[in-house]
Amino acid sequence: MENFENLERAGAILAVIGVIWIAVLAFQAGDILWGIFALICPVLVALIYGFLHFDSSDNRSGNTVAPVILIIVGLVLGGVKLTERVL
């Protein structure tokens, strides 16, 4: 059962890194409101911003593929403990 706790911690760390990364990309692109909202309501706004700007690899702010993947993997790993009793 300790493994589930470690996965939950790893998931939280990955999600936080992804959210901060998205906020930084939003601020670098000049999207001040997106950056602020990504910090206020992290996961939802960060994922929406990431998917809306998914193809902006030519933009100076960079690509949002990696942080979106980090957030999704973090959420999945964080939810593993919820299935502990099911498995």
N, C-alpha and C positions, 0 to 999 in steps of 0.2 A: 504494500500500500504506500510505502514511502516513494516508490517510483512515480506514482501518480502525482504526488506533491511536487516532485522535481520537475515533471513535465508541465505542471501548472505554473510553476515559477518561470521556467524557460519560455512558456507561451506568453506570460505577462511581459517579460523582458523584450521579447521579439516584437510584440504589439506596440510597446512604448517606443522602441527604436523606430519602427515604421511610422508611427504617428508623428514623432518629432521630425523625421526625415521629410514627410509630406508637408508639415508646417514650414520647414525651412525652404523647401522648393516653392511653396506658395508665396512666401515673403520675397524670395529672390526674383520671382516672376512679376512682382509688383501687385499681387493679389492680397492686399492687406487684410481685407475682411475674411477671405478664405483662410488665411493663416491664423487669425484670431479665433475664428470659429473652429478650426482644427484643434486648437488648444483647449477651447471651452467644452466642446462636445467631440472628444477625440476620435473615436473609432468610426462613427457614422459619417461625420463630415470628411474625415481623411479618406475614407473609402470612396465617397462620392466624388471628391476632388480628384482622387487618383484615377478613377474610371473616366471622368470627363476629360482629363488631360492625359489620357493613356498614350495617345499617338503624338504627343508633343516632344518627340526626341530631338527635333531640330531646334526647339526652343532653347534659350540660354539657361533655363532652369533645369534642364536635364529630363531624363526619362523617369516616369513614375511607376514603372513595372516592379522594380525591386522592393520599394516600400509597401506597395499593395500586397505583394506576395508575403512579405514579412508580417503584415497585419493579419492576413488570412491564416497563415500558419500559426501565428500566435493565438488567434481565437480558437482554432481547432485544438491546439495543445492545451489551452486553458480549459476547454470543455471536456477534456478526457476524464477528469475527475468526476464529472457529473454522471458518466456512464459506468462508474466503478461498481455500483450495485447491480447493474444490468448484466455486466460481463461476469 
